[in-house]
Structures are given as structure tokens and as C-alpha cells.
Amino acid sequence: MKIVQVITRMDTIGGAQLHVRDLCIALAEEGHSVYVVTGGNLTLYEELNTVYCQSLMRNLNVVADIKAFLELRSILKSMQPDVIATHSSKAGVIGRLVGWSLRIPTLFTAHGWSFTEGVAGKKKRMYRMIERLMGRMTKGVITVSEYDKQLALKHKVLPLEKLLTIHNGVHETELSRDYRHPDNRLTMVMVARFAPPKQQLDLLKALTKLQQFEWEMLFAGDGPLLREAQCFVESEGLNDRVQFLGNRHDISAILQMSDIFLLLSDWEGLPLSILEAMQCSLPVIASDVGGINEAVKHSVNGYLISPKEEAELVDKLAVLLTSPSLRRQMGEHSRLLYEQHFTFEQMHDKTFAYYEKIIEQS
């Protein structure tokens, strides 16, 4: 099978990019011809067969978007794939328009809708209208959480027969939990870009109220709001407790040296970082948004926190910081839920079966 994945950017580390990377590698190893078409002229994933659509950009720009449509149409017309799989909002729209114009079976993976709860009102209405129009040209849509499927149905974006939930899945890694902080501090970690919708600053503010406990906080990721977080740490005298690791390619090793995983966010689909933490048997504290509650079960493998509820966050952090047996118990539940529902093999098999179904229906 010849498969083309279309995504707006591959020059950053994010859930959609890692999803595309891992899926492409696995499909190629099975003998399929797999290509990634992405905007700009840069990728962080040199192992993929990448074709650049230089006019394709994230920001709305009518002239550039028309150029991107024409450029992408030329690329895909010459490639003649059996199926086009689109990802991210801009590539999802332009890619589906191109697929429809070329009569090539095309689907979209929604890694969290642009009209999800937490998005500003005007943007939300605009994105809903766009997705309703695109739904008529879309053979099928994969949602990475049941939450996103129900959101699409609620707003009449797509009919039920065009929607399929396939939970994200992550690869198994070799576990080695031998790390111990030299002064027996507990290690907490958050893996996310310093950009909306993530809320690293809210977490740091909560941690200032827990300085009576022995802990260290690791942040993996880069982004435009990083400097603001660094300045807060300096002003609060937390330099000896908080580390900013930047973009990392050894996330599994960082998770394995940690005791608690955190993710604060205003909105989400189903974050890969949480699944990676569960694979490493970590208890999770996360914002109760999007599809997170499909992976994190409150008081079972972690705690779900209402957005902007600092007192609630401080309370649950204190509970886990002071209870080794509860951390261990919740970590074991995380691992079990990962094995049951969130392995890469499960996600891969369901996704490829859907590709085949879309082609057959066309």
C-alpha cells in the first residue's frame, strides 16, 4: 500500500509529530511505501521519507493557503497514493480538500479538535464551521479519544458513521528504575512544550507552597513561555529544586528516574506523554480536560485536577509526596491500564485496518 501522511509541521516535538513518526516507521517496516508531506523545509525526523510543501504554514493566510493547496495538489497528484492520512488543523483542511479534488481516499486524525472546550469563543465557532464543511469531503475521521468523538457529534461536525475512536498508543521501552536522587528527593516531571494550552507556571506556583517537602521538579520541553517560567523560578529561589531540560530525545530515561508525572493544561486530546508515564509505572496528576480521564482514573492511577484549582493541586501533590505505598500502588495501576488499552501495537493495528476500510469504501 502507498500511504501519504500530511502534517503542517515536523520541525517540532509534539504528540501529532511522534504519532506520525512511529506509525510511518512501523508501516514502512511492514513493506508499505510511506511518505510524509509537511510544511516548510525542515524536519526533526530524518529517518522518514519526507517531501516538503513549502507554502504550507500554521497561521491563517489566504494567499499562502491557496498556494499551499496548489502545491500540495501537485505533489499528491504525482505521488498517486492509495490513501492520504492528514494530521493537525491546517494540513487537515488543505489535505482533505486536495484529496477530495483528486478523488483519493482521505481521512483525518483529530489529535484534539480546534473547537474543544477551553478555546476562545470566536475561534471555536470558526473552527466548528470549517470542520462541518470539511466533514462533507472527508471519508473518515479518527479521534484519539472518545471525548473528541462525542464533541464532534455534539456539535454536528460529522455523522457517527464517519467517526472512529482509536486511542493513542506508545511503544514499550526497556525499564530500568535504578536512579535515586543523591539526597533522596522525590523527582517529579512534566513533559510538554512551554506554550498554550500547557500551564507549567500554574504548577510552579503550586510547588512554592510545598517547600517543606523534599522534591525536585524536571521540565522537559522548549517553547515561547519557557523564559517566563525560568524567571519565576529565579524570583522564588527554586533554582536548586527545578531543572529545565529543554527538548529531549531520552524521555523514557527521564520518566524512569522520576516518581510522579504531572501535566497541567487548558485543553487536550489524549497526550502521549501521559501514556509514556503510565508505561513507566508512574502515578499521574493531570488536568481533567479532553480525553485525559480515559487514561487517568481518579484515585486509581493518579488524580484529575480541575483547571486553575491550585488548592486541589497542592493537596493531591502533598498526598503523593508523603505516601510511598500509594505512589507504588497507583504506578502499578498505570502500567496495567497501559497494557490493556494504550500499547502502540493496538493503535497501529486499528489504524491500518481503518485505512483499508476507507480504501474499500472508495
C-alpha positions in Angstrom: 0.0 0.0 0.0 1.2 3.5 -0.8 0.4 5.8 2.1 1.0 9.6 2.4 0.8 11.3 5.8 0.2 15.1 5.6 1.0 17.3 8.6 1.6 21.0 8.9 4.9 20.8 10.8 7.6 18.1 11.5 10.2 20.6 12.9 8.9 20.3 16.5 8.4 17.6 19.1 4.7 17.1 19.8 2.1 14.4 20.1 1.0 14.5 16.5 4.5 14.5 15.2 5.5 11.5 17.3 2.3 9.7 16.3 3.1 10.2 12.6 6.8 9.2 13.1 6.1 6.0 14.9 3.2 5.0 12.6 5.3 5.7 9.4 8.3 3.7 10.7 6.1 0.7 11.6 4.2 0.7 8.3 7.5 1.0 6.3 9.0 -1.9 8.2 5.9 -4.0 7.1 6.7 -3.2 3.4 4.4 -0.3 2.7 5.5 2.8 0.7 5.1 5.6 3.3 5.8 9.3 2.8 5.4 12.3 5.0 4.4 15.6 3.3 5.0 18.6 5.6 5.2 22.4 5.6 8.4 24.4 5.4 11.7 22.8 4.6 12.8 21.3 7.9 12.1 18.1 9.9 13.5 16.7 13.1 12.8 13.2 11.9 15.4 12.4 9.3 14.5 8.7 9.3 11.3 9.4 7.4 10.7 9.8 3.6 9.8 13.5 3.7 8.5 15.7 1.0 8.2 19.4 1.6 5.2 21.6 0.8 6.9 24.9 1.4 3.7 27.0 1.2 2.0 25.0 3.9 2.1 27.0 7.2 0.3 27.0 10.5 -1.0 30.6 10.5 -4.1 31.6 8.5 -3.1 33.4 5.3 -5.4 33.3 2.4 -2.8 33.8 -0.3 -0.3 31.3 1.3 -3.2 28.8 1.8 -4.2 28.9 -1.9 -0.5 28.4 -2.8 -0.3 25.5 -0.4 -3.4 23.9 -1.9 -2.0 24.1 -5.4 1.5 22.9 -4.3 0.1 20.1 -2.3 -2.2 19.1 -5.1 0.7 18.9 -7.5 2.7 16.8 -5.0 0.0 14.3 -4.3 -1.1 14.1 -7.9 2.4 13.0 -8.9 2.6 10.5 -6.0 -0.9 8.9 -6.5 -1.1 7.3 -3.1 -3.7 4.7 -2.2 -4.7 6.7 0.9 -4.0 10.1 2.4 -3.9 10.5 6.1 -4.0 14.1 7.4 -3.0 15.5 10.8 -3.1 18.9 12.5 -5.7 21.6 11.7 -4.2 23.4 8.7 -2.9 20.3 6.9 -6.1 18.6 7.9 -8.2 21.1 6.0 -6.0 21.6 2.9 -5.0 18.0 2.7 -8.7 16.9 2.7 -9.6 19.5 0.0 -6.7 18.2 -2.1 -7.7 14.5 -1.6 -11.3 15.3 -2.5 -10.3 17.2 -5.6 -8.1 14.2 -6.8 -10.6 11.6 -5.8 -8.0 9.9 -3.5 -9.4 8.4 -0.3 -8.5 10.8 2.5 -9.0 10.7 6.2 -8.2 13.0 9.1 -6.8 12.2 12.6 -8.0 14.7 15.2 -5.4 15.0 17.8 -7.8 17.2 19.8 -10.3 19.5 18.0 -9.5 23.1 17.5 -13.0 23.9 18.8 -12.5 21.9 22.1 -13.5 23.3 25.5 -11.0 26.0 26.6 -10.5 27.5 23.1 -11.7 31.2 22.8 -15.3 31.6 21.7 -14.7 33.3 18.2 -12.1 30.8 17.3 -14.2 27.9 18.5 -17.2 28.9 16.3 -15.0 29.5 13.2 -13.3 26.1 13.6 -16.6 24.3 14.1 -17.9 25.9 10.9 -14.8 24.8 9.0 -15.0 21.3 10.2 -18.7 21.0 9.3 -17.8 21.9 5.8 -14.8 19.6 5.7 -16.9 16.7 7.0 -18.7 16.6 3.7 -15.4 15.9 1.9 -13.9 13.5 4.4 -14.2 9.7 4.1 -13.5 9.2 7.8 -12.0 10.8 10.9 -10.0 9.1 13.7 -10.4 10.7 17.1 -7.7 9.9 19.6 -10.2 10.0 22.5 -13.8 9.2 23.0 -14.2 12.7 24.3 -13.3 14.1 20.9 -15.7 11.8 19.1 -18.6 12.9 21.4 -17.6 16.5 20.9 -17.8 16.2 17.1 -21.3 14.5 17.5 -22.5 17.2 19.9 -21.6 20.0 17.5 -22.9 18.1 14.5 -19.5 18.3 12.8 -19.7 14.7 11.4 -22.1 11.9 11.4 -21.4 8.8 13.6 -20.6 6.6 10.6 -17.6 8.8 9.7 -16.1 8.8 13.2 -13.9 6.2 14.9 -12.1 6.4 18.2 -8.6 4.9 18.2 -6.8 5.7 21.4 -3.2 6.8 21.1 -0.6 4.2 21.9 3.1 4.3 22.8 5.9 1.8 22.3 7.1 -0.5 25.1 10.5 0.5 26.4 13.0 -1.4 28.5 12.5 -0.4 32.1 15.4 0.3 34.5 14.3 2.2 37.6 17.7 2.2 39.3 18.0 6.0 39.6 17.9 7.6 43.0 18.4 11.3 43.8 21.6 11.6 45.9 19.8 13.3 48.7 16.6 11.1 48.4 14.5 13.8 47.0 11.4 12.7 45.1 11.5 13.5 41.4 8.5 14.9 39.6 8.4 15.5 35.9 6.3 17.3 33.3 6.9 16.7 29.6 5.4 19.4 27.4 6.1 22.5 25.3 6.1 25.8 27.1 3.2 27.1 25.0 -0.6 27.2 25.2 -2.5 25.2 26.3 0.1 23.9 28.7 0.4 25.5 32.2 3.8 25.0 33.7 3.6 28.3 35.5 0.5 27.1 37.4 2.4 24.1 38.5 5.3 26.1 39.7 3.1 28.4 41.7 1.6 25.4 43.5 5.1 24.0 44.2 6.0 27.2 46.1 3.5 26.0 48.8 5.2 22.6 49.2 8.7 23.6 50.0 8.6 21.8 53.4 8.9 18.5 51.4 12.0 17.2 49.7 11.4 17.2 46.0 12.9 18.2 42.6 10.9 19.2 39.5 12.1 18.4 36.0 10.6 20.2 32.9 11.3 18.6 29.5 10.4 20.8 26.6 11.0 24.2 25.0 8.8 26.9 23.7 7.9 30.7 23.9 6.8 30.6 27.5 10.0 29.0 28.8 11.7 32.2 29.8 8.7 33.3 31.9 8.9 30.1 33.9 12.6 30.4 34.3 12.2 34.0 35.7 9.6 32.8 38.1 11.9 30.0 39.4 14.7 32.6 39.9 12.4 35.1 41.7 11.1 32.4 44.1 14.6 30.9 44.9 13.8 27.5 43.4 16.9 27.1 41.3 18.2 24.2 43.4 14.9 22.3 43.0 13.7 23.0 39.4 15.5 21.9 36.3 14.7 22.9 32.7 15.9 20.2 30.4 14.9 21.6 27.1 13.9 19.3 24.2 15.0 15.8 24.8 15.1 12.6 22.9 15.6 10.4 26.0 12.1 11.0 27.6 11.8 7.3 28.6 15.0 7.5 30.6 13.8 10.7 32.3 10.5 9.1 33.2 12.3 6.1 34.6 14.2 8.3 37.0 11.0 10.0 38.2 8.4 9.3 40.9 5.4 11.4 39.8 4.3 12.6 36.4 2.3 15.9 36.0 0.6 17.5 33.1 -1.4 20.8 33.6 -3.2 22.0 30.5 -6.3 24.1 29.5 -7.3 21.6 26.8 -6.1 18.3 25.4 -6.8 15.3 23.1 -5.1 12.3 24.6 -1.5 13.2 25.4 1.2 10.7 24.5 3.3 11.9 27.4 0.8 10.6 29.9 0.7 7.2 28.2 4.5 7.1 28.3 4.4 7.8 32.0 1.9 5.1 32.5 4.1 2.7 30.6 6.9 3.5 33.1 4.5 2.7 36.0 4.2 6.3 37.3 1.3 7.8 39.2 -0.2 10.8 37.2 -1.6 14.1 38.3 -3.2 15.9 35.4 -5.8 18.5 34.4 -9.3 17.0 33.9 -9.7 18.1 30.3 -10.3 16.5 26.9 -9.7 12.7 26.9 -7.3 12.6 29.8 -9.8 10.9 32.0 -9.9 8.0 29.6 -6.3 7.2 30.7 -6.1 8.7 34.2 -8.7 7.2 36.6 -9.1 9.5 39.6 -7.8 7.9 42.8 -6.8 4.7 40.9 -3.7 5.6 38.9 -3.5 9.2 39.8 -5.5 12.3 40.3 -7.6 14.5 38.0 -7.4 18.2 38.8 -9.9 20.9 37.7 -8.1 23.6 35.7 -6.9 26.6 37.7 -7.7 24.8 41.1 -4.4 25.5 42.9 -5.6 24.3 46.3 -6.7 21.0 44.8 -3.4 20.5 43.1 -1.4 21.4 46.2 -3.5 18.9 48.2 -3.0 16.0 45.8 0.7 16.7 45.4 1.1 16.6 49.2 -0.7 13.2 49.3 1.6 11.6 46.8 4.8 13.2 48.1 4.1 11.7 51.6 2.9 8.2 50.6 5.4 5.8 49.0 2.9 2.9 49.1 0.2 4.9 47.3 2.7 6.0 44.6 3.6 2.4 44.1 0.0 1.2 44.0 -1.1 3.9 41.6 2.0 3.3 39.4 1.1 -0.4 39.2 -2.4 0.6 38.1 -0.9 2.9 35.4 1.1 0.1 34.0 -1.9 -2.3 33.9 -4.1 0.3 32.1 -1.3 0.9 29.6 -1.0 -2.8 28.8 -4.8 -3.1 28.4 -5.6 -0.1 26.3 -2.6 2.0 25.2 0.1 -0.1 23.5 1.4 1.0 20.2 0.5 -2.3 18.6 -3.2 -1.8 19.4 -3.2 1.7 17.9 -1.2 0.6 14.8 -3.5 -2.4 14.0 -6.7 -0.4 14.4 -5.3 2.5 12.3 -4.1 0.3 9.4 -7.5 -1.6 9.4 -9.2 1.8 9.1 -7.0 2.7 6.2 -8.1 -0.5 4.4 -11.7 0.2 5.2 -11.5 3.7 3.8 -9.9 2.4 0.6 -12.6 -0.3 0.2 -15.4 2.1 0.7 -14.0 4.3 -2.0 
